[in-house]
Amino acid sequence: MNAMEAAIPIQAKQQPADDAKLRDAQRARLRQLHEELVAEGADGAASLPQLQAHADAWPE
Amino acid sequence: MTRRHRRDFLLDSSGVSALAASRDLLVAYLELLEQRFDGALLIPVPVLTEIRSGHRGPDTLVDRLIKAIGAEDDIYAPLTVEAAMRAGVLRTEALSLSRHDISTTDAQIVAMAEERSHVCAVTIITGDPDDINLLVGLTRRTNIAVDVPG
C-alpha cells in the first residue's frame, strides 16, 4: 500500500465482531455481568434516561 | 419499544475508565445496549495497551468488563494494516488543524471506527471527545457517533 492508497478512506474487512456466534456469546456474557452488578446493588436508572437521549441523537 | 439496529461500540481508554469507575453507569450502558441495539461492545486492540498495567487485581471492574467483552479472547477489534495506515493520514490531517498533539491511539480508534462504519453504525465511547470528534469529522462518515459517559 502506498501513501496515496492510505489517504483513501478504508473499507471494511470481516472481523471477529461480525461473527454472529461470537456476538451472541458476548451478549450472554454482558447479560451475566449486568445481573452480577445489579445483584451487587448497582442501578442504572439514574443514568439511563440521559443515555437514551444521547442514543436518540446518534446518526444511523 | 424502539426497533433494534446494528451499532457497534468502541471504547477508548478513558471510556473504559469511566465505565469502570461507576457500576451504575456501566449497568445503564449495558441496559441501553440490550434494549436498543444489536451491537457488540469492543475494545480496540491498541486500547488494551493503555488500560492494562499488570497491577490490577483480578476482581476489578476493568477486568470484569474486559472479561465480559472478551477483548483478549474471542471478540475484539483488531487494528488492520489498512486502519493503521489510515490512522497515520488522519492524525497528520488532525495535527494541521490542532494546536496540540493528537495521540496515535485516538487516530487508530477513529480509523477502526471508520472501517467498521462500512458494516454498521458506530459509537465511540470516550471521556475526552475533542480530539476524537476532530478525527471523526475528517473521515466524513456520517454514521459514527461520539459519546461521553455520564
Backbone of each chain as ProteinMPNN parsed JSONL, in Angstrom:
{"seq_chain_A": "MNAMEAAIPIQAKQQPADDAKLRDAQRARLRQLHEELVAEGADGAASLPQLQAHADAWPE", "coords_chain_A": {"N_chain_A": [[0.844, -1.193, 0.0], [0.644, 2.139, -0.923], [1.34, 5.664, -0.157], [-0.667, 7.203, -1.319], [-2.791, 5.394, -1.534], [-3.306, 4.973, 1.179], [-4.448, 7.32, 1.891], [-6.968, 7.173, 0.982], [-10.249, 6.655, 2.133], [-10.868, 3.815, 4.165], [-12.137, 0.503, 3.554], [-14.407, -1.994, 4.834], [-13.365, -4.981, 6.511], [-13.926, -8.454, 7.089], [-14.409, -9.19, 10.471], [-13.805, -10.367, 13.874], [-15.977, -9.357, 15.34], [-18.046, -9.49, 13.581], [-18.962, -12.007, 13.481], [-21.676, -13.992, 14.043], [-22.085, -15.907, 16.07], [-20.084, -15.302, 17.911], [-20.868, -12.753, 18.618], [-23.351, -13.273, 19.815], [-22.459, -14.795, 21.961], [-20.996, -12.887, 23.328], [-23.045, -11.13, 24.06], [-24.411, -12.715, 25.874], [-22.496, -12.922, 27.895], [-22.315, -10.249, 28.666], [-24.895, -9.831, 29.606], [-24.778, -11.503, 31.825], [-22.804, -10.189, 33.347], [-24.218, -7.845, 33.814], [-26.315, -8.829, 35.395], [-24.871, -9.678, 37.63], [-23.807, -7.257, 38.581], [-26.118, -5.825, 39.198], [-27.103, -7.463, 41.193], [-25.221, -6.892, 43.06], [-25.982, -4.448, 43.817], [-25.899, -2.324, 42.046], [-27.389, 0.234, 40.028], [-28.864, 1.36, 37.193], [-30.772, 3.229, 36.696], [-30.742, 6.009, 37.113], [-29.0, 7.029, 35.225], [-29.813, 6.034, 32.781], [-31.99, 7.386, 31.335], [-30.689, 9.711, 30.35], [-28.731, 8.553, 28.758], [-30.382, 7.32, 26.888], [-31.374, 9.57, 25.644], [-29.039, 10.551, 24.488], [-28.583, 8.462, 22.694], [-30.736, 8.718, 20.999], [-29.933, 10.773, 19.429], [-27.854, 9.821, 17.975], [-26.399, 9.321, 14.823], [-27.659, 7.186, 12.24]], "CA_chain_A": [[0.0, 0.0, 0.0], [1.443, 3.359, -0.926], [0.755, 6.77, 0.601], [-1.903, 7.628, -1.954], [-3.83, 4.45, -1.151], [-3.642, 5.147, 2.583], [-5.253, 8.524, 2.045], [-8.342, 6.863, 0.589], [-10.957, 6.031, 3.243], [-10.759, 2.365, 4.086], [-13.339, -0.314, 3.501], [-14.478, -2.95, 5.931], [-12.968, -6.373, 6.362], [-14.576, -9.335, 8.057], [-13.709, -9.165, 11.744], [-14.468, -11.213, 14.868], [-17.251, -8.78, 15.771], [-19.065, -9.767, 12.576], [-19.359, -13.404, 13.619], [-22.929, -13.99, 14.824], [-21.945, -16.723, 17.279], [-19.27, -14.549, 18.876], [-21.688, -11.636, 19.108], [-24.323, -13.832, 20.747], [-21.74, -15.193, 23.178], [-20.686, -11.674, 24.087], [-24.279, -10.62, 24.675], [-24.685, -13.545, 27.052], [-21.552, -12.54, 28.963], [-22.673, -8.914, 29.154], [-26.092, -10.012, 30.441], [-24.328, -12.086, 33.085], [-22.163, -9.114, 34.105], [-25.298, -6.959, 34.257], [-27.012, -9.482, 36.516], [-23.973, -9.668, 38.796], [-23.699, -5.887, 39.099], [-27.4, -5.482, 39.814], [-27.153, -8.218, 42.442], [-24.315, -6.209, 43.996], [-26.598, -3.183, 44.207], [-25.805, -1.282, 41.021], [-28.69, 0.644, 39.492], [-28.644, 2.265, 36.064], [-31.981, 4.026, 36.441], [-30.476, 7.448, 37.098], [-28.234, 7.402, 34.021], [-30.374, 5.501, 31.539], [-32.709, 8.376, 30.506], [-29.738, 10.567, 29.643], [-28.14, 7.739, 27.694], [-31.405, 7.154, 25.842], [-31.41, 10.839, 24.898], [-27.843, 10.554, 23.641], [-28.757, 7.473, 21.617], [-31.708, 9.261, 20.042], [-29.245, 11.737, 18.55], [-26.77, 9.196, 17.214], [-26.783, 9.092, 13.411], [-27.673, 5.797, 11.779]], "C_chain_A": [[0.881, 1.245, 0.0], [0.691, 4.496, -0.232], [-0.564, 7.222, 0.007], [-3.052, 6.71, -1.561], [-4.264, 4.655, 0.289], [-4.506, 6.37, 2.808], [-6.707, 8.292, 1.664], [-9.042, 6.189, 1.76], [-11.068, 4.519, 3.064], [-12.114, 1.694, 4.055], [-13.273, -1.365, 4.601], [-13.918, -4.304, 5.529], [-13.73, -7.192, 7.392], [-13.745, -9.376, 9.337], [-14.44, -10.056, 12.744], [-15.838, -10.688, 15.275], [-18.372, -9.02, 14.767], [-19.553, -11.218, 12.636], [-20.564, -13.482, 14.559], [-22.787, -14.783, 16.117], [-21.134, -15.984, 18.346], [-20.06, -13.388, 19.459], [-22.71, -12.141, 20.126], [-23.655, -14.222, 22.062], [-21.387, -13.967, 24.007], [-21.927, -11.135, 24.773], [-24.616, -11.421, 25.933], [-23.758, -13.167, 28.201], [-21.903, -11.172, 29.538], [-23.942, -8.976, 30.003], [-25.704, -10.562, 31.808], [-23.663, -11.022, 33.963], [-23.217, -8.16, 34.646], [-26.003, -7.554, 35.477], [-26.155, -9.448, 37.78], [-23.92, -8.276, 39.417], [-24.982, -5.463, 39.79], [-27.535, -6.209, 41.159], [-26.268, -7.588, 43.511], [-24.84, -4.829, 44.389], [-26.515, -2.073, 43.184], [-27.176, -1.016, 40.419], [-28.458, 1.684, 38.394], [-29.771, 3.25, 35.833], [-31.692, 5.522, 36.328], [-29.805, 7.895, 35.808], [-28.931, 7.02, 32.723], [-31.152, 6.537, 30.719], [-31.771, 9.293, 29.721], [-29.064, 9.802, 28.504], [-29.118, 7.536, 26.545], [-31.477, 8.424, 24.992], [-30.201, 10.962, 23.988], [-28.078, 9.664, 22.42], [-29.748, 7.969, 20.561], [-31.032, 10.155, 19.025], [-28.139, 11.101, 17.714], [-27.2, 8.936, 15.783], [-26.712, 7.612, 13.051], [-26.978, 5.689, 10.43]], "O_chain_A": [[1.768, 1.378, 0.843], [-0.44, 4.323, 0.221], [-1.484, 7.585, 0.74], [-4.157, 7.176, -1.286], [-5.447, 4.529, 0.604], [-5.222, 6.451, 3.806], [-7.576, 9.105, 1.978], [-8.499, 5.244, 2.333], [-11.324, 4.018, 1.97], [-13.116, 2.266, 4.485], [-12.228, -1.591, 5.212], [-13.988, -4.713, 4.37], [-14.129, -6.679, 8.438], [-12.531, -9.571, 9.293], [-15.575, -10.46, 12.493], [-16.756, -11.468, 15.527], [-19.537, -8.775, 15.079], [-20.468, -11.595, 11.904], [-20.483, -13.087, 15.722], [-23.313, -14.375, 17.153], [-21.459, -16.034, 19.532], [-19.94, -13.075, 20.643], [-22.915, -11.52, 21.169], [-24.21, -14.007, 23.14], [-21.467, -13.995, 25.235], [-21.873, -10.728, 25.934], [-25.056, -10.857, 26.935], [-24.189, -13.099, 29.353], [-21.804, -10.956, 30.746], [-24.06, -8.263, 31.0], [-26.241, -10.133, 32.829], [-23.917, -10.952, 35.165], [-23.133, -7.715, 35.79], [-26.251, -6.861, 36.463], [-26.667, -9.214, 38.875], [-23.98, -8.134, 40.638], [-24.947, -4.82, 40.839], [-28.021, -5.64, 42.136], [-26.523, -7.727, 44.708], [-24.225, -4.126, 45.191], [-27.016, -0.976, 43.43], [-28.011, -1.914, 40.312], [-27.918, 2.759, 38.652], [-29.733, 4.025, 34.877], [-32.325, 6.221, 35.537], [-30.02, 9.018, 35.35], [-28.67, 7.617, 31.679], [-30.991, 6.57, 29.499], [-32.035, 9.612, 28.561], [-28.854, 10.345, 27.419], [-28.734, 7.576, 25.376], [-31.622, 8.357, 23.772], [-30.316, 11.423, 22.852], [-27.813, 10.05, 21.282], [-29.606, 7.669, 19.375], [-31.498, 10.284, 17.893], [-27.553, 11.754, 16.85], [-28.274, 8.378, 15.558], [-25.823, 6.888, 13.5], [-26.885, 4.597, 9.87]]}, "seq_chain_B": "MTRRHRRDFLLDSSGVSALAASRDLLVAYLELLEQRFDGALLIPVPVLTEIRSGHRGPDTLVDRLIKAIGAEDDIYAPLTVEAAMRAGVLRTEALSLSRHDISTTDAQIVAMAEERSHVCAVTIITGDPDDINLLVGLTRRTNIAVDVPG", "coords_chain_B": {"N_chain_B": [[-41.503, -0.307, 21.907], [-38.338, 0.889, 20.81], [-37.061, 0.003, 17.618], [-34.483, -2.448, 17.232], [-31.28, -1.872, 16.019], [-28.265, -2.526, 14.191], [-25.416, -1.567, 15.795], [-22.172, -0.921, 16.629], [-20.003, -0.539, 19.442], [-17.193, 1.25, 20.304], [-14.729, 1.395, 22.705], [-12.634, 3.803, 24.101], [-9.607, 4.345, 26.053], [-10.232, 6.158, 28.099], [-12.947, 5.938, 28.059], [-13.303, 3.281, 28.897], [-12.269, 3.591, 31.468], [-14.12, 5.39, 32.573], [-16.501, 3.889, 32.569], [-15.675, 1.835, 34.181], [-15.413, 3.132, 36.54], [-17.849, 3.541, 37.606], [-20.316, 1.565, 38.704], [-23.052, 1.886, 38.427], [-23.291, 3.458, 36.116], [-22.158, 1.768, 34.227], [-23.979, -0.34, 34.309], [-26.196, 1.015, 33.272], [-25.35, 1.534, 30.628], [-25.117, -1.112, 29.716], [-27.778, -1.857, 29.816], [-28.885, -0.099, 27.951], [-27.628, -1.026, 25.627], [-28.675, -3.611, 25.483], [-31.417, -3.157, 25.256], [-31.824, -1.551, 22.983], [-30.058, -1.974, 20.835], [-28.542, -4.106, 18.403], [-25.753, -4.857, 19.053], [-22.16, -4.974, 19.278], [-19.846, -4.707, 21.948], [-16.826, -3.247, 21.979], [-13.348, -3.311, 22.586], [-10.793, -1.625, 21.18], [-7.807, -3.112, 19.986], [-5.334, -1.564, 20.329], [-6.061, -0.027, 22.541], [-6.051, -1.753, 24.663], [-3.422, -1.799, 25.441], [-3.2, 0.596, 26.762], [-4.878, 0.352, 28.951], [-4.107, -1.793, 30.414], [-2.138, -2.532, 33.092], [-0.993, -4.47, 34.534], [-0.977, -4.411, 37.208], [-3.407, -4.465, 38.328], [-5.888, -6.02, 40.327], [-7.523, -9.227, 40.065], [-10.225, -8.891, 40.298], [-11.183, -6.39, 39.722], [-13.35, -3.863, 38.343], [-12.635, -3.115, 35.788], [-11.272, -5.364, 34.849], [-13.317, -7.238, 34.992], [-15.056, -6.155, 33.138], [-13.5, -6.274, 30.788], [-13.229, -9.039, 30.604], [-15.892, -9.826, 30.222], [-16.468, -8.559, 27.822], [-14.695, -9.889, 26.26], [-12.364, -9.093, 25.162], [-9.744, -9.881, 25.075], [-9.859, -12.315, 24.068], [-12.093, -13.945, 22.313], [-13.627, -12.049, 20.956], [-12.961, -9.026, 19.605], [-11.547, -5.87, 18.603], [-9.598, -5.653, 16.016], [-6.571, -4.024, 14.959], [-6.227, -3.355, 11.758], [-3.94, -3.588, 8.974], [-4.65, -1.746, 7.04], [-6.203, 0.068, 8.523], [-4.289, 0.98, 10.319], [-2.57, 2.353, 8.61], [-4.315, 4.262, 7.605], [-4.893, 5.624, 9.951], [-2.575, 7.045, 10.361], [-2.697, 8.932, 8.324], [-5.045, 10.308, 9.024], [-4.258, 11.313, 11.514], [-2.166, 13.02, 10.817], [-3.552, 14.924, 9.274], [-5.252, 15.907, 11.265], [-3.428, 16.999, 13.048], [-2.624, 19.214, 11.652], [-4.713, 20.87, 12.051], [-4.952, 21.272, 14.698], [-3.908, 22.662, 17.853], [-2.486, 21.232, 19.584], [-0.869, 18.09, 20.39], [-1.946, 15.11, 18.744], [-3.094, 12.047, 19.761], [-1.638, 8.938, 18.884], [-3.076, 6.63, 19.402], [-5.743, 7.562, 19.577], [-6.126, 8.305, 16.901], [-5.912, 5.802, 15.716], [-8.135, 4.481, 16.828], [-10.25, 5.931, 15.707], [-9.82, 5.451, 12.995], [-10.342, 2.739, 12.985], [-13.013, 2.802, 13.711], [-14.011, 4.074, 11.479], [-13.552, 2.094, 9.593], [-15.273, 0.076, 10.567], [-17.644, 1.383, 10.229], [-18.52, 0.972, 7.702], [-19.827, -1.351, 7.837], [-21.71, -1.166, 9.867], [-23.495, 1.175, 11.991], [-21.593, 3.163, 14.304], [-20.585, 3.842, 17.628], [-18.335, 5.749, 19.415], [-17.133, 5.518, 22.589], [-15.972, 7.744, 24.83], [-14.032, 9.59, 27.208], [-12.858, 11.889, 26.541], [-13.621, 13.857, 24.299], [-12.859, 15.802, 22.371], [-10.57, 15.602, 20.571], [-11.229, 13.185, 19.394], [-13.657, 13.804, 18.14], [-12.711, 15.678, 16.275], [-11.104, 14.029, 14.659], [-13.0, 12.172, 13.775], [-14.611, 13.836, 12.23], [-12.911, 14.283, 10.109], [-13.027, 11.9, 8.742], [-15.36, 12.012, 7.363], [-17.467, 10.289, 7.561], [-20.849, 9.618, 8.207], [-22.165, 8.072, 10.025], [-20.953, 7.668, 12.439], [-20.933, 8.079, 15.818], [-20.063, 10.016, 18.72], [-19.719, 9.517, 22.104], [-19.919, 10.694, 25.421], [-19.463, 9.281, 28.494], [-21.777, 9.437, 31.209]], "CA_chain_B": [[-40.045, -0.284, 22.052], [-37.619, 1.282, 19.615], [-36.512, -1.168, 16.941], [-33.047, -2.628, 17.449], [-30.482, -1.908, 14.81], [-26.864, -2.851, 14.413], [-24.491, -0.483, 16.138], [-21.066, -1.383, 17.459], [-19.458, 0.461, 20.355], [-15.75, 1.179, 20.529], [-14.342, 2.081, 23.94], [-11.228, 4.186, 24.25], [-9.159, 4.075, 27.424], [-10.993, 6.981, 29.049], [-14.29, 5.35, 28.108], [-13.215, 2.123, 29.782], [-12.083, 4.086, 32.841], [-15.372, 5.99, 33.043], [-17.462, 2.827, 32.873], [-15.162, 1.053, 35.3], [-15.464, 3.945, 37.759], [-19.221, 3.627, 38.115], [-21.142, 0.386, 38.423], [-24.374, 2.337, 37.976], [-23.186, 3.895, 34.721], [-21.927, 0.576, 33.399], [-25.276, -1.032, 34.215], [-27.047, 1.782, 32.358], [-24.889, 1.258, 29.259], [-25.47, -2.49, 29.362], [-29.225, -1.874, 29.566], [-29.11, 0.575, 26.661], [-27.184, -1.947, 24.576], [-29.598, -4.744, 25.422], [-32.767, -2.736, 24.885], [-31.98, -0.804, 21.732], [-29.113, -2.22, 19.753], [-27.89, -5.373, 18.126], [-24.418, -4.293, 18.944], [-21.033, -5.519, 20.025], [-19.063, -3.762, 22.738], [-15.483, -3.614, 21.542], [-12.171, -2.546, 22.986], [-9.77, -1.732, 20.141], [-6.58, -3.731, 20.494], [-4.359, -0.599, 20.871], [-6.515, 0.49, 23.835], [-5.648, -2.717, 25.696], [-2.098, -1.38, 25.918], [-3.342, 1.736, 27.676], [-5.656, 0.063, 30.156], [-3.501, -2.925, 31.12], [-0.893, -2.184, 33.775], [-0.451, -5.657, 35.193], [-1.043, -4.214, 38.666], [-4.778, -4.56, 38.819], [-6.315, -7.311, 40.837], [-8.377, -9.95, 39.125], [-11.645, -8.655, 40.53], [-11.572, -5.011, 39.468], [-14.412, -3.739, 37.348], [-11.995, -3.108, 34.464], [-11.016, -6.746, 34.45], [-14.602, -7.908, 34.759], [-15.588, -5.644, 31.873], [-12.696, -6.855, 29.703], [-13.556, -10.465, 30.512], [-17.227, -9.96, 29.64], [-16.379, -8.165, 26.416], [-13.909, -10.888, 25.545], [-11.426, -8.307, 24.356], [-8.452, -10.559, 24.935], [-10.106, -13.695, 23.682], [-12.716, -14.32, 21.054], [-14.231, -10.939, 20.234], [-12.122, -7.86, 19.82], [-11.467, -5.0, 17.429], [-8.189, -5.652, 15.627], [-6.053, -2.934, 14.127], [-5.771, -3.91, 10.486], [-2.89, -2.812, 8.305], [-5.293, -0.601, 6.377], [-6.598, 1.054, 9.538], [-3.064, 1.581, 10.849], [-2.112, 3.334, 7.619], [-5.311, 5.331, 7.558], [-4.742, 6.402, 11.176], [-1.468, 7.984, 10.158], [-3.188, 10.027, 7.482], [-5.986, 11.104, 9.819], [-3.52, 12.031, 12.562], [-1.433, 14.115, 10.17], [-4.529, 15.964, 8.941], [-5.737, 16.497, 12.512], [-2.348, 17.831, 13.612], [-2.581, 20.5, 10.937], [-5.869, 21.65, 12.493], [-4.967, 21.32, 16.155], [-2.799, 23.369, 18.49], [-1.766, 20.311, 20.458], [-0.599, 16.786, 19.795], [-3.053, 14.171, 18.605], [-2.498, 10.761, 20.12], [-1.662, 7.866, 17.878], [-4.163, 5.701, 19.723], [-7.006, 8.176, 19.162], [-6.23, 8.198, 15.44], [-6.166, 4.394, 15.395], [-9.521, 4.17, 17.191], [-11.155, 6.534, 14.722], [-9.659, 4.7, 11.742], [-11.059, 1.473, 13.161], [-14.44, 3.138, 13.652], [-14.315, 4.329, 10.065], [-13.596, 0.784, 8.94], [-16.49, -0.619, 10.984], [-18.827, 2.147, 9.81], [-18.985, 0.441, 6.421], [-20.634, -2.528, 8.163], [-22.81, -0.769, 10.745], [-23.25, 2.42, 12.722], [-20.584, 3.017, 15.353], [-20.447, 4.878, 18.653], [-17.088, 5.725, 20.181], [-17.345, 5.968, 23.964], [-14.716, 8.362, 25.26], [-14.13, 10.662, 28.181], [-12.086, 13.022, 26.018], [-14.204, 13.826, 22.947], [-12.462, 16.859, 21.431], [-9.721, 15.078, 19.501], [-11.983, 12.133, 18.693], [-14.6, 14.482, 17.235], [-11.944, 16.242, 15.167], [-10.693, 12.929, 13.779], [-14.212, 11.616, 13.135], [-15.011, 14.778, 11.188], [-12.021, 14.117, 8.948], [-13.401, 10.697, 7.987], [-16.572, 12.352, 6.6], [-18.502, 9.269, 7.739], [-21.981, 10.238, 8.9], [-22.795, 7.136, 10.959], [-20.101, 7.486, 13.616], [-21.269, 8.991, 16.909], [-19.115, 10.088, 19.83], [-20.494, 9.668, 23.332], [-19.176, 10.885, 26.663], [-20.235, 8.64, 29.566], [-22.183, 10.253, 32.357]], "C_chain_B": [[-39.402, 0.112, 20.725], [-37.013, 0.047, 18.951], [-35.001, -1.227, 17.17], [-32.339, -2.624, 16.108], [-29.019, -2.117, 15.179], [-26.067, -1.582, 14.69], [-23.412, -1.073, 17.028], [-20.501, -0.222, 18.269], [-17.963, 0.218, 20.533], [-15.427, 2.001, 21.767], [-12.894, 2.519, 23.837], [-10.851, 4.041, 25.716], [-9.922, 4.906, 28.449], [-12.435, 6.501, 29.14], [-14.324, 4.133, 29.003], [-13.117, 2.583, 31.229], [-13.381, 4.646, 33.403], [-16.386, 4.913, 33.41], [-17.003, 2.003, 34.073], [-15.228, 1.82, 36.622], [-16.857, 3.977, 38.367], [-20.01, 2.394, 37.721], [-22.502, 0.794, 37.883], [-24.339, 2.736, 36.499], [-22.977, 2.7, 33.795], [-23.23, -0.203, 33.236], [-26.197, -0.31, 33.236], [-26.633, 1.537, 30.903], [-25.27, -0.148, 28.823], [-26.96, -2.593, 29.071], [-29.562, -1.196, 28.246], [-28.76, -0.36, 25.507], [-28.203, -3.067, 24.384], [-30.954, -4.329, 24.86], [-32.856, -2.23, 23.452], [-31.125, -1.26, 20.571], [-28.738, -3.689, 19.636], [-26.426, -5.025, 17.949], [-23.385, -5.047, 19.741], [-20.345, -4.38, 20.769], [-17.604, -4.156, 22.544], [-14.421, -2.708, 22.147], [-11.135, -2.715, 21.875], [-8.459, -2.259, 20.726], [-5.57, -2.701, 21.017], [-4.752, -0.063, 22.256], [-6.128, -0.463, 24.965], [-4.289, -2.35, 26.279], [-2.209, -0.281, 26.956], [-4.024, 1.356, 28.983], [-5.087, -1.085, 30.974], [-2.187, -2.496, 31.769], [-0.219, -3.411, 34.346], [-0.538, -5.571, 36.697], [-2.45, -4.389, 39.22], [-5.064, -5.973, 39.328], [-7.305, -7.952, 39.892], [-9.859, -9.608, 39.256], [-12.055, -7.213, 40.293], [-12.63, -4.969, 38.378], [-13.841, -3.694, 35.934], [-11.79, -4.534, 33.981], [-12.309, -7.5, 34.172], [-15.2, -7.461, 33.431], [-14.83, -6.247, 30.692], [-13.055, -8.329, 29.508], [-14.913, -10.662, 29.838], [-17.223, -9.598, 28.161], [-15.651, -9.235, 25.621], [-12.814, -10.259, 24.723], [-10.088, -8.998, 24.164], [-8.629, -11.99, 24.447], [-10.786, -13.766, 22.32], [-13.415, -13.182, 20.326], [-13.476, -9.669, 20.598], [-12.143, -7.037, 18.547], [-10.006, -4.895, 17.026], [-7.826, -4.395, 14.852], [-5.511, -3.549, 12.844], [-4.656, -3.033, 9.917], [-3.499, -1.564, 7.663], [-5.665, 0.48, 7.384], [-5.37, 1.741, 10.137], [-2.536, 2.658, 9.906], [-3.046, 4.532, 7.573], [-5.185, 6.229, 8.793], [-3.625, 7.431, 11.042], [-1.894, 9.19, 9.345], [-4.12, 10.937, 8.289], [-5.251, 11.93, 10.873], [-2.773, 13.214, 11.968], [-2.375, 15.269, 9.818], [-5.014, 16.667, 10.205], [-4.68, 17.409, 13.136], [-2.285, 19.191, 12.934], [-3.713, 21.424, 11.373], [-5.886, 21.881, 13.998], [-3.752, 22.072, 16.682], [-2.034, 22.473, 19.45], [-1.61, 18.969, 19.756], [-1.889, 15.958, 19.737], [-2.483, 12.78, 18.858], [-2.651, 9.751, 18.993], [-2.84, 6.93, 18.129], [-5.518, 6.277, 19.32], [-7.194, 8.049, 17.649], [-6.523, 6.761, 15.023], [-7.611, 4.014, 15.7], [-10.482, 4.709, 16.137], [-11.018, 5.838, 13.364], [-10.382, 3.36, 11.818], [-12.562, 1.697, 13.125], [-14.871, 3.396, 12.213], [-14.46, 3.012, 9.308], [-14.904, 0.062, 9.277], [-17.743, 0.093, 10.476], [-19.319, 1.741, 8.424], [-19.841, -0.806, 6.618], [-21.878, -2.119, 8.943], [-22.489, 0.6, 11.341], [-22.3, 2.138, 13.886], [-20.736, 4.163, 16.355], [-19.114, 4.684, 19.361], [-17.387, 6.298, 21.56], [-16.012, 6.469, 24.5], [-14.987, 9.403, 26.333], [-13.469, 11.936, 27.705], [-12.465, 13.226, 24.548], [-13.606, 14.801, 21.937], [-11.642, 16.308, 20.254], [-10.444, 13.994, 18.699], [-12.97, 12.768, 17.712], [-13.879, 15.086, 16.031], [-11.583, 15.158, 14.153], [-11.895, 12.328, 13.053], [-14.679, 12.535, 12.004], [-14.18, 14.623, 9.925], [-12.37, 12.885, 8.126], [-14.572, 10.973, 7.041], [-17.63, 11.243, 6.653], [-19.613, 9.864, 8.598], [-22.635, 9.309, 9.916], [-21.883, 6.767, 12.124], [-20.476, 8.539, 14.654], [-20.16, 8.953, 17.958], [-19.915, 10.361, 21.093], [-19.574, 9.782, 24.538], [-19.995, 10.28, 27.798], [-20.594, 9.63, 30.674], [-23.037, 11.43, 31.976]], "O_chain_B": [[-39.867, -0.281, 19.655], [-36.513, -0.848, 19.633], [-34.334, -0.199, 17.285], [-32.761, -3.302, 15.172], [-28.604, -1.911, 16.32], [-26.066, -0.647, 13.891], [-23.712, -1.661, 18.067], [-20.521, 0.928, 17.831], [-17.533, -0.885, 20.87], [-15.809, 3.168, 21.863], [-12.019, 1.712, 23.523], [-11.685, 3.655, 26.535], [-10.227, 4.423, 29.54], [-13.073, 6.641, 30.183], [-15.259, 3.959, 29.785], [-13.789, 2.045, 32.109], [-13.712, 4.413, 34.566], [-17.053, 5.008, 34.441], [-17.814, 1.534, 34.872], [-15.114, 1.228, 37.695], [-17.029, 4.393, 39.513], [-20.334, 2.199, 36.55], [-23.047, 0.14, 36.994], [-25.24, 2.395, 35.732], [-23.556, 2.636, 32.711], [-23.542, -0.671, 32.142], [-26.9, -0.953, 32.457], [-27.493, 1.353, 30.042], [-25.7, -0.353, 27.688], [-27.366, -3.337, 28.178], [-30.427, -1.665, 27.507], [-29.505, -0.469, 24.534], [-28.545, -3.423, 23.256], [-31.564, -5.063, 24.082], [-33.86, -2.458, 22.778], [-31.442, -0.956, 19.421], [-28.633, -4.409, 20.629], [-25.929, -4.914, 16.828], [-23.694, -5.68, 20.751], [-20.274, -3.25, 20.287], [-17.198, -5.262, 22.901], [-14.585, -1.489, 22.207], [-10.649, -3.823, 21.648], [-8.064, -1.886, 21.83], [-4.983, -2.937, 22.073], [-3.887, 0.311, 23.048], [-5.903, -0.029, 26.095], [-4.034, -2.563, 27.464], [-1.427, -0.221, 27.905], [-3.771, 1.977, 30.015], [-5.528, -1.33, 32.097], [-1.235, -2.138, 31.075], [0.983, -3.402, 34.612], [-0.218, -6.531, 37.397], [-2.651, -4.451, 40.433], [-4.544, -6.964, 38.816], [-7.861, -7.288, 39.017], [-10.66, -9.998, 38.407], [-13.178, -6.838, 40.631], [-12.785, -5.909, 37.599], [-14.471, -4.171, 34.99], [-12.101, -4.864, 32.837], [-12.389, -8.298, 33.238], [-15.772, -8.261, 32.691], [-15.438, -6.679, 29.714], [-13.169, -8.803, 28.377], [-15.075, -11.544, 28.995], [-17.887, -10.243, 27.35], [-15.952, -9.463, 24.45], [-12.382, -10.813, 23.712], [-9.379, -8.729, 23.194], [-7.68, -12.773, 24.416], [-10.124, -13.658, 21.287], [-13.77, -13.346, 19.159], [-13.378, -9.301, 21.769], [-12.696, -7.462, 17.532], [-9.251, -4.131, 17.627], [-8.662, -3.788, 14.183], [-4.459, -4.187, 12.849], [-4.465, -1.89, 10.333], [-2.934, -0.473, 7.735], [-5.466, 1.668, 7.13], [-5.402, 2.937, 10.428], [-2.113, 3.73, 10.339], [-2.602, 5.678, 7.511], [-5.348, 7.446, 8.699], [-3.727, 8.547, 11.55], [-1.506, 10.322, 9.634], [-4.005, 12.162, 8.247], [-5.575, 13.096, 11.099], [-2.752, 14.295, 12.557], [-2.049, 16.436, 10.031], [-5.17, 17.888, 10.216], [-5.005, 18.462, 13.685], [-1.939, 20.194, 13.558], [-3.679, 22.623, 11.098], [-6.74, 22.606, 14.51], [-2.702, 22.111, 16.039], [-1.051, 22.898, 20.058], [-2.151, 18.748, 18.672], [-2.783, 16.098, 20.571], [-1.498, 12.387, 18.233], [-3.645, 9.725, 18.268], [-3.514, 6.494, 17.196], [-6.356, 5.557, 18.778], [-8.284, 7.727, 17.175], [-7.29, 6.526, 14.089], [-8.243, 3.303, 14.919], [-11.417, 4.019, 15.728], [-12.012, 5.659, 12.661], [-10.964, 2.903, 10.835], [-13.303, 0.883, 12.574], [-15.952, 2.99, 11.788], [-15.367, 2.84, 8.493], [-15.562, -0.492, 8.396], [-18.789, -0.535, 10.312], [-20.416, 2.126, 8.018], [-20.501, -1.266, 5.686], [-22.964, -2.651, 8.717], [-21.376, 1.111, 11.215], [-22.221, 1.014, 14.382], [-20.983, 5.307, 15.974], [-18.804, 3.594, 19.843], [-17.842, 7.436, 21.68], [-15.047, 5.712, 24.609], [-16.051, 10.022, 26.356], [-13.514, 12.956, 28.392], [-11.724, 12.819, 23.653], [-13.83, 14.636, 20.738], [-11.984, 16.526, 19.092], [-10.29, 13.901, 17.481], [-13.098, 12.31, 16.576], [-14.372, 15.017, 14.905], [-11.736, 15.345, 12.946], [-11.818, 12.013, 11.865], [-15.093, 12.063, 10.945], [-14.676, 14.808, 8.813], [-12.047, 12.824, 6.94], [-14.759, 10.269, 6.049], [-18.583, 11.258, 5.873], [-19.346, 10.533, 9.596], [-23.57, 9.718, 10.604], [-22.018, 5.698, 12.719], [-20.353, 9.738, 14.406], [-19.417, 7.977, 18.061], [-20.692, 11.314, 21.153], [-18.583, 9.061, 24.657], [-21.117, 10.724, 28.044], [-19.821, 10.524, 31.018], [-23.449, 12.201, 32.843]]}, "name": "protein", "num_of_chains": 2, "seq": "MNAMEAAIPIQAKQQPADDAKLRDAQRARLRQLHEELVAEGADGAASLPQLQAHADAWPEMTRRHRRDFLLDSSGVSALAASRDLLVAYLELLEQRFDGALLIPVPVLTEIRSGHRGPDTLVDRLIKAIGAEDDIYAPLTVEAAMRAGVLRTEALSLSRHDISTTDAQIVAMAEERSHVCAVTIITGDPDDINLLVGLTRRTNIAVDVPG"}
